[in-house]
Every structure is written in C-alpha cells, then in structure tokens.
Amino acid sequence: MTAGPRRWVFPSEMVAWTAAAGALAYLRWHGLPYGWNTVTYLLPQMLRRVPLFLLIGVALRAGYHLVARRSARDFLRAVLRPGWLLVEARCWLALILVIYAYTWLKVSIPLVRDVLYDDTLWRLDRFVHFGLSPSVFAVELVAGTPLAGLLDAWYGLWAPLLVILTALFFAHERAALRRNFALATGLLWTLGVLGYLAWPSLGPCFASPDVLDPIRTQIPSAIGLQNTLWQQYLSMVRGRGGLLPSFQPLYGVAAMPSLHVGAHALFAFWARRHERWLFVPMAVATCLTFLGSIGTCWHYAIDGYAGVGLAWLAVRLADRFEPTAASVPAGGGEDGGGEQAGDQRDGDHQHAES
C-alpha cells in the first residue's frame, strides 16, 4: 500500500509553536519584561524529565502488551526504531511548548487583567443548579465524614496521574495515535488558558473562603496549597503597574474552566475512541476529580462542566485535523496488520516510523 503525502509539521507542533510565540508576544505587548529568561527558567527543567517520562510510558505500554497480548516483543521492536523515537521526541517537545505558554499566561493573569468574574460564576452556578450552590452543598455533604479527606487525597494525585497517562499514550506504537493525542492535549491546555484570560476568576476557596470552614481541618493538602497560591496572587496584584515581584511561575491561580477536570475528561474521551480498556477507569477518575474540585472548593461546578466540554471539543478537533484512520476494537486490542495499514493511510507512517 502506498503512503500518502508526507507531513513535515504535525498539527500539534503548529499549535505548540503558535501558543508559545503568541503567549510571549501577548505578555510583552502588555509591558511585562518577559524574554529569554522565561525559556531558560522553564524549558531545561522540563526537558530533563522527558527521558524519565519516556521510560515510564514504555514500561507501562510493555506491561499492557504482556497482559493483553502475552508478548511485548513486537512493541519493543517498534520502540527501538529511530522513527518511533523521533515522533516521541516531537510530541513531547510540542507538549512542553504548550506548557510553557500555559504557565506564563496563567501566572500573569493578575498583571494583565484587573477584573474578576467570581461573583458572576457564583450566581451562574446557583442558577444552573436551581438556586442551590454546589460548593456549599458539597462541603456540607462531606463535613465530618472520611469523604473530605479522601477527596483531598485524590485531588493530590492529579499531577502524577496526568504524567503517567500522558506518558502511556505517548508511548503508543502507532504514530497516528500519538500525534492525535498530542494535538488533543495541546488544544485542551491552549484553549483552557485562553478561557482563563477571557474570564479571570479565583474559585470559591479564594473568593468565598468561609465556605470551607466546616472541613478546613479535614483537607490539609488543599488548604496548604491554597494558602501558598493566595500569598503569591496577592504579591502579583501588588506588582501591577510597578516592579514585577519575585514569583513562582508554576503558582498561577485560575478557575474557569477547570482543566483538572478537563484533563481527566480528555483521557476518558480519548480512551473511548482509541483505548477502550481505559475508558471506564478514566470516566470514574473524571467524576472523582469533579467531586474533589467542588468538595474542596477549588472550582465552581460550572468550571468542571466547561472543562468537560473543552475536552470533548479538543478530542473532536484532533480527530478532524489529525485523523487516525483506524479505530481500536472494542476490546482494546490491536491488530498489527490493520494498525500498520491505518498509519499508512494517515500519510506519513513510512516517513515517521519506518
């Protein structure tokens, strides 16, 4: 079968470079002294972690093949091809550039936007839920029960789980699926941070901290991080119109949409299309993260709904602009010949992985 026209630039790379360059230009346009220092601060430490993430993904993917197909030989053979490593490196680099844009835009919101929509989101949250505040209801529901601590602990696992699942999907043997997932992920985080800029908000834990009083002692992880983020937010606000204070770029504050919920929802939607064996666990994880986001008052409920909607849109756009040509069977296994043909129909399997 003849491969289609070669694609020299992946759509995920287009999104990534546009996001990175656009973020820096936008912040400089607002008079912020951001330049090469933003690159040297963030990118080297992220690039150093890529080999570890790659090894995690390969190990998990090999384990999956051992369980599902009782042999990881074909997978490991594919991994050793230079083309596989090239696509892997390009996907990780694209994601790092998106994270770069996301990080600097998010942390700089107090410097470029002096309006907050928390009052509007609180009222909208109550309107959508027939006059009931999900934040107040969730806190009262879990107060005095082990659920508060469990939700706090689960929410703390979000970042490790994000890394593990991203590494797993990036380690897929099919180039088309890796490019598709890279595009979906890049779109989620890029569109999400644009949402932060459009509707700046802090979340109930900052805008209405008294709501957390009934469970404050039961969620130490959330309270500790919220205190840290709040102190930096106040410092950033004091820096408006003057000398930019020292700050931690990773400590940005934004609520709408919830990308905590959105990231897990993207995993669920993507798994439903391409990794059926993970769909139910990721759907459950999305629900738990949504409950955790309102139970510990990080987000309004509508933030979570917006995150889910954004994840669905990102997966749909990825299927549109980075089609995979072949769907994984309902059982989650792969047919080696069918997958190979599918990648060739995508147009660059021979170029990327031969």
N, C-alpha and C positions, 0 to 999 in steps of 0.2 A: 504494500500500500504506500502510495506516495504522500509524503508530508506536505502540508500546506505551506504558505509563505512564512518565512521566519519572522519572529517578533523580537526586535533587538531591545526594546524597552518594555518592561512589564507595566500594565496599568497601575499596579501597586507602587511602582517606582515613580510614575508620573504624579500620583497623589502625594507621595512622601516628599519629593523634592519641591513640589509646589507648596506644600504645607510648611516645610522648613524655611524656604526663602520668603514666603508670604508672611509668616509669623515674625521673622526678624525685620522685614521691611515695615510691617504694621507698627511694631513697637518702636522702631527708630523714628517713624513718622510722628509718633506721639511724644517724641523728645526724650525717650529713655536711652541711656548710654550703653546700649547693648551692642556688642560686636563679636570679635573673635573670642573674647573671654567666655561667651556663652557656649561656644563649641568646645573649647578646651576644658571647661568645667564638667560638662555632662557626657560628651561622646566617649572620651577614653575610658571612663569607668564602666560605661555600658558595653563597649566593645570587648573589654577584658572578660566580661561574663559570658559572651557568646559561646566560646568553646565548652563551658560547663553546661549551658543550656542545650547545646547540640548533643552532648553526651547523654544528658537526661532524656532527650527526645528519642535518640536512637535506642537507648536501653529499654524505654517503655514500649517503643514500637516493636522491638525484637521480642519482648515479653508477650506482647499481644499476638504476634505471629506464632510463637511457641504454643500458646494456649489455643488459639483459634485454628491454626493450620498444622500444628505439631512440628513445625520446622521454620527456622528463621534464616535458612541458608540463602534463599533467593533474595530476601530483603537485604541481608548483609552484603551480598554481592552487588546489589544496586547501590548501596550506600558507599561502596568503595570506588565507584565510578567518579572521575573528575567532574563530569557534568552534574551529578547529584549534588556534590559539594558546592559547585558554582551557584546553582539555583538556591541552595540553602543559604549561602552567604548573602545573596542578593535579597532574599526575603527578610533575613534578619536586619540587614542594613536599612531596608525600607522601613521596617518597624521602628528601628532606632531613630530614624529621622522624624517619623511621626511623633514619637515620644518626646523628642527634642522640641518640636513645635508645640505640642500639647503642654509640656511642663512650663515653658517660658510664658506662654499666653495665659495659662491658668493662674500662675503665681502673680502675674502683673495686672490682673483684673482690677484690684483696688486702685492702681495707678492710672488706668486709662478709662475707668468707668466709675462715676461717683453716685450712681443710683442703685438701689436695691429693690427687688420685687418680692420680698418675703411676705409682706402684708397681702399682696395680691395672690400669691401662691397659697397662703394660709386660707384665704377666703375661697379661692377656687377649689382647694382640697375639700373644704366643708360643703361647698355647693355640689360637687360631684358625688359626695357621699351622703346626700340628703340631710345636711345640717350637722353631721357628726364629724368630728376631727379624728382621722385615723391615728394621728400622733398621740392624742390624749387617750383614745380607746386602747391602743396597743400597749402603752405604758401601764395603764390601769389593769389591763388583762394579765400582764406578766409580773406585776409588782408582787413581791413576797413569794414568788414561785421560782423553781430552778430554771424556768424558761429564760428569764432575763440573763442569767449567767451563760446559758448555752448559746443564746443568740449573740451575746458579746464575744464568746469564744469562736463561734462560727464566722462572724464578720472579720475576726482577726486572721482567719485562714484564707481570706480572699486573695491577697497578693501571691502567696505560694501556689495556690491552685491556679491562678492566672498564668504564672510562669510555666507550671507543669503541663497544662493543657496546650498552651501555645507551642511549647517545645514538642509535644506529642504530634500535633497537627503539622508542624513544620517538618517533621521527620518522615512524613508520608513518602512512600516510594514513588508515587505519581507526581510528576512536576505540575500537572494541571491543577491538582487539588491544592498543592502548596501555594501556587500563585493565586488561586481563587481565595483561599483563606487569608493570605497576606493582604489582598485587596479589601476583603470584608472588614478585617481588623483595622486597617488604615482608615477606611471610611468611617467606621464607628468612632474612633478617637478624634479624627479631624472634625467631623460634623458635630461631635459632642462638645468639643471645646468652643466651637463657633456658637453653640447654644449657650454656653456659659457667658460668652461675651454679649450675646443678644439679650439674655435675661439674667443679669447678675443676681445671685441670691446666696444666702449663707446656710440655710437649713434650719429646722426647728431648734436644734441643740444650741445654736448661737443666737438666733432671732428671738426665741422664747425658751430660755434655759430652765425656767421654773417648771416646765412640763416634765423634766427629768427628775425632779426632786424625789418622787416615790421610789425610784430604782437607782438613784445615784450611787449608792454604796454597792449595788449588785453588778455594776458594769464597769469595773476599774479600768479595763483596757480602753474602752471608748472614752471614758472621762479623761484619762491621762492624755490621750492623743488630742482630744478636743481642746483641752487647756493649752497644749503646745501650739496647735494651729491658731487658736484665738489670739494668743500673745503675738504671734507673727503677723496675723491680719491687722491688729491694732498698730503694729510697727509700720506696716506697709501704708496704712491710711495716713499716719503721721508724716510719711515721706512724700505725700502729694505736694507738688509744687516746690519741692526743695531737694536737698541732697538725698539721694536714694540710700536708705539704711542697709546695713548688712543683713542678709536674709538667707534662708534655706530654700532654694528653688523648688524642692520637692514638697514643700508645705503650703501649697495653694489651697484655697477654700472656694468651693463652688458646689451648688446643689442641683441645678436644673440643666440638663437631665441627669439622672443617676446612671453613671457609667459603671458603678459597681454592679447594679442590676443588669445594665445593658451588656456588659462583658459576658456574664453568665448566660444571658438570653441569647447572645450571638453564638456561644458554644452550642447551646441547645438547638437553635435553628439550623446551624451549620451541620451539626451531627445528624439531625433528622434527614438532611439531604445526602450526607456523604459517609457518616459513621454511625449507623443506626444503633449499634450496641451501646453507644454513649448517650443516646437521646434521653432516655428516662432518667438516668442519674443527673444529667445536666438540667433537665426540667425541674427536678426536685431541688437541685442546688440553686436555681434561679428563684424558686419560691422561697426558700430559706433566706437567701440574701435579701429579697424584697421585704420579708418579715423583719429581718435584722435591721434593715435600713430605716424602717419606721419605728420599730421597737426600741431602738437606741437613739432615735430622733436625728439621725444623720440627714435624712431626707423626708420630704413630703411624699405622700403616696403617689401623687401625680408625677413626681420626678421619676419614680420607678416605671410608671406606665409609659412615660416618654422614652425612657431608656430601652424598654422592650420594643417599642415602635421603631426606634432608631436602629436597633439590632436587626429587626426584620428587614428594614429598608436596606441596610448595609449588605445583608446576605443576598437580597434580590438584585441589588446593583452589581454585586460581584458575579452573580450568575449571568447577568446581562453583558458585562464588559470583560469578564474572564471566564467564559463557559468551560465546563469540564468535559462535555461531550458524552460522558457515560456516567450513569448513576450506579452507586454501590447497591447490591442486592439487599433486600430487607433484613437478611440475617447478619449483615455487616461484613461478610467475607468478600474477597476479591478474586476475580477470575483473571489470572495472569495475562492470558491472551487478549481478553476483552479490554483490560486496562491499558495494555500496550497499544492496541488499536485506537482506543479512545484518546490517548495522548497524541498519537499521530494526527488524528482528526483535529486536535486543538491547534496544530500548525507548527509546533516547534519542539516536539518531543525528540526528534533526531538531533536537533541543534543543541538542546539543553541537557540531554541525558545519555546520548549515545557515547 
